């Protein structure tokens, strides 16, 4: 079984945002899969996806602060500045984290760890809506 869906995520402020529930809500076909994989591909070069802590919001703030220090805006070595001082650092951060995830599906749901959630890592001050391609590949339930 293969299913592919485009998910449009609403615009968010700069930072690390839990989007697990939004992804699951947009993919009712997950319920039909006994075992499989969900591939998520973010169609942008200035945002990223990752899996990390889903309970304590200070973790997301710590990520934002660390990345801002590691890849600072206004660094004299950046030449790509036509789209704003946050653009080139956003490209670097996106490449460090990546724009795709492969997640296991088991018995109709994502098989994440207890404290894991999917993050949209928005690296632009005004990134706008973000587009994800979600591809489900798996074995459907034989009988229910």
C-alpha positions as MATLAB code, in Angstrom:
seq = 'XXXXXXXXXXXXXXXXXXXXXXXXXXXXXXXXXXXXXXXXXXXXXXXXXXXXXXXXXXXXXXXXXXXXXXXXXXXXXXXXXXXXXXXXXXXXXXXXXXXXXXXXXXXXXXXXXXXXXXXXXXXXXXXXXXXXXXXXXXXXXXXX';
ca = [
       0.000    0.000    0.000;
       1.260    3.443   -0.950;
      -0.393    6.777   -0.138;
       0.952   10.251   -0.666;
      -0.473   13.480    0.722;
       0.607   17.091    0.775;
       0.244   18.721    4.174;
       0.302   22.505    4.434;
       1.467   23.646    7.855;
       0.291   27.063    8.984;
       2.881   29.813    9.275;
       4.708   29.786   12.574;
       7.118   32.096   14.328;
      10.806   31.372   14.310;
      11.627   28.466   16.609;
      11.091   24.761   17.150;
       7.446   23.660   17.060;
       5.819   20.323   17.896;
       3.726   19.236   14.911;
       3.113   15.551   15.696;
      -0.632   15.922   16.307;
      -1.045   18.057   13.192;
       0.725   15.427   11.062;
      -1.325   12.548   12.477;
      -4.595   14.470   12.039;
      -3.760   15.101    8.374;
      -3.103   11.408    7.716;
      -6.206    9.300    8.433;
      -4.675    6.573    6.223;
      -2.243    5.783    9.064;
      -5.119    3.920   10.748;
      -5.186    1.429    7.856;
      -1.540    0.358    8.243;
      -0.490   -2.566   10.408;
       3.229   -2.093    9.801;
       5.031    0.406    7.590;
       6.903    3.659    7.247;
       5.912    7.293    7.045;
       8.330    9.400    5.050;
       8.024   13.165    5.576;
       9.727   15.548    3.161;
       9.704   19.297    3.798;
       9.745   21.259    0.520;
      11.777   24.177    1.855;
      15.440   25.156    2.281;
      15.112   27.437    5.304;
      13.242   25.147    7.707;
      13.854   21.599    8.887;
      12.356   18.533   10.538;
      13.637   16.564   13.500;
      12.407   14.265   16.271;
      13.078   15.178   19.877;
      11.616   15.884   23.334;
       7.822   16.283   23.302;
       7.101   17.185   26.924;
       9.270   20.034   28.180;
       8.975   23.204   26.052;
      12.275   24.537   27.425;
      14.045   21.971   25.215;
      12.657   23.680   22.104;
      13.819   27.077   23.387;
      17.265   25.657   24.153;
      17.494   24.315   20.589;
      16.632   27.747   19.186;
      19.227   29.499   21.352;
      21.942   26.953   20.535;
      21.357   27.128   16.779;
      21.300   30.936   16.852;
      24.680   30.947   18.595;
      26.159   28.216   16.375;
      24.976   29.853   13.118;
      24.699   33.584   13.862;
      22.944   36.165   11.748;
      25.135   38.896   10.349;
      28.265   36.760   10.200;
      30.776   38.537    7.915;
      31.413   35.379    5.861;
      27.809   35.121    4.554;
      27.393   36.538    1.039;
      23.790   35.423    0.383;
      22.027   38.311    2.126;
      19.520   39.588   -0.473;
      16.582   37.890    1.283;
      17.407   39.161    4.775;
      19.936   38.535    7.505;
      18.067   35.430    8.697;
      18.045   33.690    5.288;
      21.558   32.244    4.899;
      21.734   31.118    8.535;
      18.352   29.426    7.945;
      19.789   27.502    4.980;
      22.739   26.301    7.057;
      20.489   25.254    9.966;
      18.176   23.431    7.553;
      21.114   21.489    6.101;
      22.404   20.589    9.563;
      19.053   19.157   10.676;
      17.652   17.933    7.367;
      14.303   18.149    5.623;
      13.115   14.555    5.831;
      12.186   11.920    8.377;
      11.369    8.209    8.199;
       9.084    7.113   11.011;
       7.790    3.631   11.830;
       4.081    2.895   11.663;
       2.716    0.104   13.851;
      -0.905   -0.987   14.282;
      -2.400    2.208   12.870;
      -0.186    4.827   14.505;
       3.296    6.263   14.654;
       5.670    4.277   16.804;
       7.526    7.121   18.435;
       9.181    6.818   21.828;
       7.299    7.985   24.897;
       9.027   11.369   24.965;
       9.449   11.897   21.231;
       7.648   14.334   18.962;
       8.053   15.688   15.452;
       9.410   19.229   15.272;
       9.075   21.788   12.530;
      12.237   23.834   12.906;
      11.360   27.265   11.544;
      14.574   29.179   10.938;
      13.138   32.306    9.273;
      11.591   35.260   11.073;
       8.679   35.132    8.606;
       8.848   31.747    6.892;
       5.196   31.486    5.969;
       3.194   28.317    5.453;
       5.334   25.203    5.009;
       4.579   22.294    2.681;
       5.258   18.660    3.556;
       4.944   15.618    1.329;
       3.876   12.631    3.451;
       4.316    9.203    1.910;
       2.907    6.147    3.672;
       4.198    2.736    2.658;
       3.039   -0.311    4.524;
       1.058   -3.455    4.905;
      -2.651   -2.921    5.532;
      -4.434   -4.749    8.302;
      -5.350   -8.243    7.090;
      -8.493   -8.385    9.187;
      -9.953   -6.305   11.928;
];
